Amino acid sequence: MRLKSHLFIQIVRFLIDFSFYILIIRFFLKSPPSIMRLTSLLLGVAFAFSNFQANANLATPAHTQIQQTTGQHLTYKIADIDPRFGLSQDQLVQISQQAADIWKQGTGHDYFTYDPNAKLEIRLVYDNSQSRSEQRQKIAAQFQQEQQRVIDEQQQIKQLKQTLSQTQSNLENKKQILNEKLKNFDQQMMQLNQGKLAPEYSAKSLAKTQKDLQKQTVALKKEIAAYNQQAKDLNVKVTHFNQINNEFNNSLNQFKQNAQADVFKKGIYNGKQIVIYEFKSIDDLRLTIAHELGHALGLKHSDQPNALMYSVRKDGDKKITGLTDADRDLLSALPQ
């Protein structure tokens, strides 16, 4: 679209120049032939040179034109800083220069320079926006701690399940061994009653075996009862964990929804000042200043979510590291 518009402008210029040359030729029609020939030659050369320049400009890529033709340069200074932000004048100067470097690195053009005597001010004003932001950060930190507790409890439940699974396997083996012993004892008692029992076995020895088997049976029942209680306790723990985990996820989702839309009301450019009201981190402050510096250049918001000049940022969005083609397109659309 920019190429077509540029071509149209060049055609209009061509027609204007051509009409001008025709008027000059008509003026010199009554002149002597030698003057007429010299005038025609000079006009032809001028016309060809003008057309060459137009074609040369037309062939220049759009993003290169920003660096070649955009001569706008702004100076800025740091004004008041509310002490509740915890930033010094020198720190904010450095952060603002880093914000300006985003534009320089993205275009190769130096648009902004810090000057203590500049008219454009960058001012940090502490209001309820920053206090709400700090409160959100505190809540977010609490969520992180709670999330860690949930993870720890989940890991504990996992270990308990593994332990119970191993206990269950051991009990199954003990039960199988005890059942084999009881089966052998029943066979020996049957043989004793039929008089077929080997001499080394007697009623007395079998009575002792029976007593030992009874003790083993009682002990195994106790172990099984303890296992069943542990399994019951684990089920209660899992139910409680699921409830807490659901409540945590619901609260976290609600918190994210409330803090998700991060519109650039945290900063504003009013034509004379860039006023910053809140930021979550130094990186956030740097991007906010860079965004408002773009407005100071005359840029509007971009409709591309990954652009620096996009009006809305959401938590979890891809971190902005520099200018995008959408930002450079806004620059190229500025009056030259």
The 8 nearest C-alpha neighbors of each residue, nearest first, counted from 0:
[[1, 3, 2, 4, 5, 6, 7, 61],
 [2, 0, 4, 3, 5, 61, 332, 6],
 [1, 3, 5, 0, 4, 6, 57, 61],
 [4, 2, 6, 0, 5, 1, 7, 8],
 [5, 3, 1, 7, 6, 2, 0, 8],
 [4, 6, 2, 8, 3, 7, 1, 9],
 [5, 7, 3, 9, 8, 4, 2, 10],
 [6, 8, 10, 4, 9, 5, 3, 11],
 [9, 7, 11, 5, 6, 10, 12, 4],
 [8, 10, 12, 6, 7, 11, 13, 53],
 [11, 9, 13, 7, 12, 8, 6, 14],
 [12, 10, 8, 14, 13, 9, 15, 7],
 [11, 13, 9, 15, 10, 14, 16, 8],
 [14, 12, 10, 16, 11, 15, 17, 9],
 [13, 15, 17, 11, 12, 16, 18, 10],
 [14, 16, 12, 18, 17, 13, 19, 11],
 [17, 15, 19, 13, 18, 14, 12, 20],
 [16, 18, 14, 20, 19, 15, 13, 21],
 [19, 17, 21, 15, 20, 16, 14, 22],
 [20, 18, 16, 22, 17, 21, 15, 23],
 [19, 21, 23, 17, 22, 18, 24, 16],
 [22, 20, 24, 18, 23, 19, 25, 17],
 [23, 21, 25, 19, 20, 24, 26, 18],
 [22, 24, 26, 20, 25, 21, 19, 27],
 [25, 23, 21, 27, 26, 22, 20, 28],
 [24, 26, 22, 28, 23, 27, 21, 29],
 [27, 25, 23, 24, 28, 22, 29, 30],
 [26, 28, 30, 24, 29, 25, 35, 23],
 [29, 27, 25, 30, 26, 24, 35, 31],
 [28, 30, 27, 31, 26, 25, 35, 32],
 [29, 31, 27, 28, 35, 34, 32, 26],
 [30, 32, 34, 33, 35, 29, 28, 27],
 [33, 31, 35, 34, 36, 30, 28, 37],
 [34, 32, 36, 35, 31, 37, 30, 38],
 [33, 35, 37, 36, 32, 31, 38, 30],
 [34, 36, 32, 38, 33, 37, 39, 31],
 [37, 35, 39, 33, 38, 34, 32, 40],
 [38, 36, 40, 34, 39, 35, 41, 33],
 [37, 39, 35, 41, 40, 36, 34, 42],
 [40, 38, 42, 36, 37, 41, 43, 35],
 [39, 41, 37, 43, 38, 42, 36, 44],
 [42, 40, 44, 38, 43, 39, 45, 37],
 [43, 41, 45, 39, 44, 40, 46, 38],
 [42, 44, 46, 40, 41, 45, 39, 47],
 [43, 45, 47, 41, 46, 42, 48, 40],
 [46, 44, 42, 48, 43, 47, 49, 41],
 [45, 47, 43, 49, 44, 48, 42, 50],
 [48, 46, 50, 44, 49, 45, 51, 43],
 [49, 47, 51, 45, 50, 46, 44, 52],
 [50, 48, 46, 52, 51, 47, 45, 53],
 [49, 51, 53, 47, 48, 52, 46, 54],
 [52, 50, 48, 54, 49, 53, 55, 47],
 [53, 51, 55, 49, 54, 50, 56, 48],
 [52, 54, 50, 56, 51, 55, 57, 9],
 [55, 53, 57, 51, 52, 56, 58, 50],
 [54, 56, 52, 58, 57, 53, 51, 59],
 [57, 55, 53, 59, 58, 54, 52, 64],
 [56, 58, 54, 55, 59, 53, 5, 6],
 [57, 59, 55, 56, 54, 60, 53, 61],
 [58, 60, 56, 57, 64, 61, 63, 55],
 [61, 59, 63, 62, 64, 58, 57, 56],
 [62, 60, 64, 63, 59, 331, 65, 1],
 [63, 61, 64, 65, 60, 327, 331, 66],
 [62, 64, 60, 65, 61, 66, 67, 59],
 [63, 65, 67, 61, 62, 66, 68, 60],
 [66, 64, 69, 63, 62, 67, 68, 331],
 [65, 67, 64, 63, 108, 68, 69, 107],
 [66, 68, 64, 65, 69, 63, 70, 108],
 [67, 69, 64, 65, 66, 70, 335, 63],
 [70, 68, 65, 71, 66, 335, 67, 64],
 [69, 71, 68, 72, 335, 67, 66, 110],
 [72, 70, 69, 110, 73, 296, 335, 111],
 [71, 73, 110, 111, 70, 74, 109, 112],
 [74, 72, 111, 110, 112, 75, 71, 296],
 [73, 75, 112, 111, 117, 113, 114, 119],
 [76, 74, 119, 117, 113, 114, 120, 118],
 [75, 77, 115, 120, 114, 117, 113, 121],
 [76, 78, 121, 120, 122, 92, 79, 75],
 [77, 79, 122, 121, 120, 76, 80, 123],
 [80, 78, 122, 123, 81, 77, 124, 121],
 [81, 79, 123, 82, 122, 78, 124, 88],
 [80, 82, 83, 124, 125, 84, 123, 79],
 [83, 81, 84, 85, 80, 86, 87, 125],
 [82, 84, 85, 81, 125, 86, 80, 124],
 [85, 83, 82, 86, 81, 125, 80, 123],
 [84, 86, 83, 82, 87, 81, 80, 90],
 [87, 85, 84, 90, 91, 88, 82, 80],
 [86, 88, 90, 89, 91, 85, 80, 82],
 [87, 89, 91, 90, 92, 86, 77, 80],
 [90, 88, 92, 87, 91, 93, 86, 94],
 [89, 91, 87, 93, 92, 88, 86, 94],
 [90, 92, 94, 88, 93, 89, 95, 87],
 [93, 91, 89, 95, 90, 94, 96, 88],
 [92, 94, 96, 90, 91, 95, 89, 97],
 [95, 93, 91, 97, 96, 92, 285, 90],
 [96, 94, 98, 92, 97, 93, 91, 99],
 [97, 95, 99, 93, 98, 94, 100, 92],
 [96, 98, 100, 94, 95, 99, 93, 101],
 [99, 97, 289, 95, 285, 96, 100, 101],
 [100, 98, 96, 101, 97, 102, 111, 95],
 [99, 101, 103, 97, 102, 98, 104, 96],
 [102, 100, 99, 104, 98, 103, 321, 105],
 [103, 101, 105, 100, 104, 99, 106, 322],
 [102, 104, 100, 107, 108, 109, 106, 105],
 [103, 105, 101, 102, 107, 106, 100, 108],
 [106, 104, 102, 322, 103, 101, 107, 321],
 [107, 105, 108, 103, 104, 102, 66, 65],
 [106, 108, 103, 104, 105, 66, 109, 102],
 [107, 109, 103, 106, 66, 110, 102, 104],
 [108, 110, 103, 111, 107, 72, 102, 112],
 [111, 109, 72, 108, 73, 71, 103, 112],
 [112, 110, 73, 74, 72, 99, 109, 113],
 [113, 111, 74, 114, 75, 73, 110, 96],
 [112, 114, 75, 74, 76, 115, 111, 96],
 [113, 115, 117, 116, 76, 75, 74, 112],
 [116, 114, 76, 117, 113, 77, 75, 118],
 [115, 117, 114, 118, 76, 75, 74, 113],
 [118, 116, 75, 114, 76, 74, 119, 115],
 [117, 119, 120, 75, 116, 76, 271, 74],
 [120, 118, 75, 271, 272, 117, 76, 74],
 [121, 119, 272, 76, 75, 77, 78, 273],
 [120, 122, 273, 77, 78, 272, 274, 76],
 [121, 123, 274, 78, 79, 120, 273, 80],
 [124, 122, 275, 80, 274, 81, 276, 79],
 [125, 123, 276, 81, 275, 122, 126, 80],
 [124, 126, 276, 81, 129, 123, 83, 84],
 [127, 125, 128, 129, 124, 276, 130, 277],
 [126, 128, 130, 129, 131, 125, 132, 276],
 [129, 127, 131, 126, 130, 277, 132, 276],
 [128, 130, 277, 132, 131, 127, 126, 133],
 [129, 131, 127, 133, 132, 128, 134, 126],
 [132, 130, 134, 128, 129, 133, 127, 135],
 [131, 133, 129, 135, 130, 134, 128, 136],
 [134, 132, 136, 130, 135, 131, 129, 137],
 [133, 135, 131, 137, 136, 132, 130, 138],
 [136, 134, 138, 132, 133, 137, 139, 131],
 [135, 137, 139, 133, 134, 138, 140, 132],
 [138, 136, 140, 134, 139, 135, 133, 141],
 [139, 137, 141, 135, 140, 136, 142, 134],
 [138, 140, 136, 142, 137, 141, 135, 143],
 [141, 139, 143, 137, 142, 138, 136, 144],
 [142, 140, 138, 144, 143, 139, 145, 137],
 [141, 143, 145, 139, 140, 144, 146, 138],
 [142, 144, 146, 140, 141, 145, 147, 139],
 [145, 143, 141, 147, 146, 142, 140, 148],
 [146, 144, 142, 148, 147, 143, 141, 149],
 [145, 147, 143, 149, 144, 148, 142, 150],
 [148, 146, 150, 144, 145, 149, 151, 143],
 [149, 147, 151, 145, 146, 150, 152, 144],
 [148, 150, 146, 152, 147, 151, 153, 145],
 [149, 151, 147, 153, 148, 152, 146, 154],
 [152, 150, 148, 154, 153, 149, 147, 155],
 [153, 151, 155, 149, 154, 150, 148, 156],
 [152, 154, 150, 156, 151, 155, 149, 157],
 [153, 155, 157, 151, 152, 156, 150, 158],
 [156, 154, 152, 158, 157, 153, 151, 159],
 [157, 155, 159, 153, 154, 158, 160, 152],
 [156, 158, 154, 160, 155, 159, 153, 161],
 [157, 159, 161, 155, 160, 156, 162, 154],
 [160, 158, 162, 156, 161, 157, 163, 155],
 [159, 161, 163, 157, 158, 162, 164, 156],
 [160, 162, 158, 164, 159, 163, 165, 157],
 [163, 161, 159, 165, 164, 160, 166, 158],
 [164, 162, 166, 160, 165, 161, 167, 159],
 [163, 165, 161, 167, 162, 166, 160, 168],
 [164, 166, 168, 162, 163, 167, 169, 161],
 [167, 165, 163, 169, 168, 164, 170, 162],
 [166, 168, 170, 164, 165, 169, 163, 171],
 [167, 169, 165, 171, 166, 170, 164, 172],
 [170, 168, 166, 172, 171, 167, 173, 165],
 [171, 169, 173, 167, 172, 168, 174, 166],
 [170, 172, 174, 168, 169, 173, 175, 167],
 [171, 173, 175, 169, 170, 174, 176, 168],
 [174, 172, 170, 176, 175, 171, 177, 169],
 [173, 175, 171, 177, 172, 176, 170, 178],
 [174, 176, 172, 178, 173, 177, 171, 179],
 [177, 175, 173, 179, 178, 174, 172, 180],
 [178, 176, 180, 174, 179, 175, 173, 181],
 [177, 179, 181, 175, 180, 176, 174, 182],
 [180, 178, 182, 176, 177, 181, 183, 175],
 [181, 179, 177, 183, 178, 182, 184, 176],
 [182, 180, 184, 178, 183, 179, 177, 185],
 [181, 183, 179, 185, 180, 184, 178, 186],
 [184, 182, 186, 180, 185, 181, 179, 187],
 [183, 185, 181, 187, 186, 182, 180, 188],
 [186, 184, 188, 182, 183, 187, 181, 189],
 [185, 187, 189, 183, 184, 188, 190, 182],
 [186, 188, 190, 184, 189, 185, 191, 183],
 [189, 187, 191, 185, 190, 186, 184, 192],
 [190, 188, 186, 192, 191, 187, 185, 193],
 [189, 191, 195, 193, 196, 187, 188, 192],
 [192, 190, 196, 188, 194, 189, 193, 195],
 [191, 193, 189, 190, 194, 188, 195, 196],
 [194, 192, 190, 191, 195, 189, 196, 188],
 [195, 193, 191, 192, 196, 190, 189, 197],
 [194, 196, 190, 193, 191, 197, 192, 189],
 [195, 197, 191, 190, 194, 198, 200, 187],
 [196, 198, 199, 200, 195, 201, 191, 190],
 [199, 197, 200, 196, 201, 195, 194, 191],
 [198, 200, 197, 201, 196, 204, 202, 205],
 [201, 199, 198, 197, 204, 196, 202, 205],
 [202, 200, 203, 204, 205, 199, 198, 191],
 [201, 203, 205, 204, 206, 200, 191, 188],
 [202, 204, 206, 201, 205, 207, 200, 208],
 [205, 203, 207, 201, 206, 202, 208, 200],
 [206, 204, 208, 202, 207, 203, 209, 201],
 [205, 207, 209, 203, 204, 208, 202, 210],
 [206, 208, 210, 204, 205, 209, 211, 203],
 [209, 207, 205, 211, 206, 210, 212, 204],
 [208, 210, 206, 212, 207, 211, 205, 213],
 [209, 211, 207, 213, 208, 212, 206, 214],
 [212, 210, 214, 208, 213, 209, 215, 207],
 [213, 211, 215, 209, 214, 210, 216, 208],
 [212, 214, 216, 210, 211, 215, 209, 217],
 [215, 213, 211, 217, 212, 216, 218, 210],
 [216, 214, 212, 218, 213, 217, 219, 211],
 [215, 217, 213, 219, 214, 218, 212, 220],
 [216, 218, 220, 214, 219, 215, 213, 221],
 [219, 217, 215, 221, 220, 216, 214, 222],
 [220, 218, 222, 216, 221, 217, 215, 223],
 [219, 221, 223, 217, 222, 218, 224, 216],
 [222, 220, 224, 218, 219, 223, 225, 217],
 [221, 223, 219, 225, 224, 220, 226, 218],
 [222, 224, 226, 220, 221, 225, 227, 219],
 [225, 223, 221, 227, 226, 222, 220, 228],
 [226, 224, 222, 228, 223, 227, 221, 229],
 [225, 227, 223, 229, 224, 228, 222, 230],
 [226, 228, 230, 224, 229, 225, 223, 231],
 [229, 227, 231, 225, 230, 226, 232, 224],
 [230, 228, 232, 226, 231, 227, 233, 225],
 [229, 231, 233, 227, 228, 232, 226, 234],
 [230, 232, 228, 234, 229, 233, 227, 235],
 [233, 231, 229, 235, 234, 230, 228, 236],
 [234, 232, 236, 230, 235, 231, 229, 237],
 [233, 235, 237, 231, 236, 232, 238, 230],
 [236, 234, 232, 238, 233, 237, 239, 231],
 [235, 237, 233, 239, 234, 238, 240, 232],
 [238, 236, 240, 234, 239, 235, 233, 241],
 [239, 237, 235, 241, 240, 236, 234, 242],
 [240, 238, 236, 242, 237, 241, 235, 243],
 [239, 241, 237, 243, 242, 238, 244, 236],
 [242, 240, 244, 238, 239, 243, 245, 237],
 [241, 243, 239, 245, 240, 244, 246, 238],
 [242, 244, 240, 246, 245, 241, 247, 239],
 [243, 245, 247, 241, 246, 242, 240, 248],
 [246, 244, 248, 242, 247, 243, 241, 249],
 [247, 245, 243, 249, 244, 248, 250, 242],
 [246, 248, 244, 250, 245, 249, 251, 243],
 [249, 247, 251, 245, 250, 246, 252, 244],
 [250, 248, 246, 252, 251, 247, 245, 253],
 [251, 249, 253, 247, 248, 252, 246, 254],
 [250, 252, 248, 254, 253, 249, 247, 255],
 [253, 251, 255, 249, 254, 250, 248, 256],
 [254, 252, 256, 250, 251, 255, 249, 257],
 [253, 255, 251, 257, 252, 256, 250, 258],
 [256, 254, 252, 258, 259, 253, 257, 251],
 [255, 257, 259, 253, 254, 258, 252, 260],
 [258, 256, 254, 255, 259, 253, 260, 252],
 [257, 259, 255, 256, 260, 254, 261, 314],
 [258, 260, 256, 313, 255, 314, 257, 261],
 [261, 259, 313, 258, 262, 312, 311, 257],
 [260, 262, 312, 313, 311, 259, 263, 258],
 [263, 261, 311, 264, 260, 310, 312, 265],
 [264, 262, 265, 266, 310, 311, 261, 267],
 [265, 263, 266, 262, 267, 276, 261, 277],
 [264, 266, 276, 277, 263, 275, 278, 267],
 [267, 265, 275, 264, 274, 276, 263, 287],
 [266, 268, 274, 273, 269, 291, 264, 275],
 [267, 269, 273, 272, 270, 291, 274, 294],
 [270, 268, 271, 272, 267, 273, 274, 295],
 [269, 271, 268, 272, 295, 273, 119, 294],
 [272, 270, 119, 269, 120, 273, 268, 118],
 [273, 271, 120, 119, 269, 268, 121, 274],
 [272, 274, 268, 121, 267, 120, 122, 291],
 [273, 275, 122, 267, 266, 123, 121, 272],
 [276, 274, 266, 123, 265, 277, 124, 122],
 [277, 275, 265, 124, 266, 125, 123, 129],
 [276, 278, 129, 265, 128, 275, 132, 279],
 [279, 277, 284, 283, 280, 129, 265, 132],
 [278, 280, 283, 132, 277, 281, 133, 284],
 [279, 281, 283, 282, 278, 284, 285, 277],
 [280, 282, 284, 283, 285, 279, 278, 94],
 [283, 281, 285, 280, 284, 286, 279, 287],
 [282, 284, 280, 286, 281, 285, 278, 279],
 [283, 285, 281, 287, 278, 282, 286, 288],
 [284, 286, 282, 98, 288, 283, 287, 94],
 [287, 285, 289, 283, 288, 284, 290, 282],
 [286, 288, 284, 290, 289, 285, 283, 291],
 [287, 289, 291, 285, 290, 286, 292, 98],
 [290, 288, 98, 286, 292, 287, 291, 285],
 [291, 289, 287, 293, 288, 292, 308, 286],
 [290, 292, 294, 288, 293, 289, 268, 287],
 [293, 291, 295, 289, 294, 290, 288, 296],
 [292, 294, 296, 291, 290, 295, 298, 289],
 [293, 295, 298, 297, 291, 296, 292, 299],
 [296, 294, 292, 297, 293, 291, 268, 270],
 [297, 295, 293, 294, 298, 292, 71, 73],
 [296, 298, 294, 295, 299, 293, 333, 330],
 [299, 297, 294, 293, 296, 329, 300, 330],
 [298, 300, 294, 301, 297, 308, 329, 293],
 [299, 301, 308, 309, 310, 302, 298, 294],
 [300, 302, 309, 308, 303, 299, 306, 325],
 [301, 303, 309, 304, 300, 310, 306, 325],
 [302, 304, 301, 306, 305, 309, 325, 308],
 [305, 303, 306, 309, 302, 311, 312, 301],
 [306, 304, 303, 307, 319, 309, 317, 323],
 [307, 305, 309, 308, 303, 304, 323, 326],
 [306, 308, 309, 290, 322, 326, 305, 319],
 [309, 307, 300, 301, 306, 290, 310, 326],
 [310, 308, 301, 306, 300, 307, 304, 311],
 [309, 311, 300, 263, 262, 308, 312, 301],
 [312, 310, 262, 309, 261, 263, 313, 260],
 [311, 313, 261, 262, 260, 314, 310, 316],
 [314, 312, 259, 260, 261, 316, 315, 311],
 [315, 313, 259, 316, 312, 261, 258, 260],
 [314, 316, 313, 317, 318, 259, 312, 255],
 [317, 315, 313, 314, 318, 312, 305, 319],
 [316, 318, 319, 315, 305, 314, 313, 320],
 [317, 319, 316, 320, 315, 305, 321, 314],
 [320, 318, 321, 317, 307, 305, 306, 286],
 [319, 321, 318, 322, 101, 307, 286, 317],
 [322, 320, 101, 319, 105, 323, 307, 102],
 [323, 321, 105, 326, 307, 306, 102, 101],
 [322, 324, 325, 326, 306, 327, 321, 307],
 [323, 325, 327, 326, 328, 322, 306, 62],
 [324, 326, 328, 323, 327, 306, 329, 303],
 [327, 325, 329, 323, 328, 324, 322, 306],
 [326, 328, 330, 324, 329, 325, 331, 323],
 [329, 327, 325, 331, 330, 326, 324, 332],
 [328, 330, 332, 326, 327, 331, 298, 325],
 [331, 329, 327, 328, 332, 333, 326, 65],
 [330, 332, 328, 333, 329, 65, 327, 61],
 [331, 333, 329, 330, 328, 334, 335, 1],
 [332, 334, 330, 331, 335, 329, 297, 298],
 [335, 333, 332, 331, 69, 330, 297, 68],
 [334, 69, 333, 68, 70, 331, 332, 71]]
